[in-house]
């Protein structure tokens, strides 16, 4: 008998951090570095809520905080 179990994104992240050896803070720094200039530019012109679109990802930013990362539609057109 198998039970249907759902695993949250938070649980996956914590498992990767604690059991898989993922350095979450290093990933956080890398993400911040990759969008830092775009966030600063957007904040200078009013910021708020916006998206930063690259070839591979779309970063959703709210009040200077990257709140999620989605696959980029731009890369899908290739």
Steps between C-alpha positions, in 0.01 A plus 500: 500500500638842406389824654472819301733748664554856389835663573507879523758716324620610844561138603691428178717807552573409863585140405736622227661737748536257791539162333609582146769751591346793309636835618175699493672826593744462208205448266329806649814711443533374141137586423536846654816564300340392174203739532655772715562757226152457353337531844700816575403653164132418547501641852649828373200546268231405745543125545214344688394177331667392176661214310857456383505276193811316382541232235438226755311652795250763606566650844196652671605785726280676758641796694858396423450134601515216247186307598504229234681380191309364201611346171551773241262514207778666302706178507198294395476684167833368378 
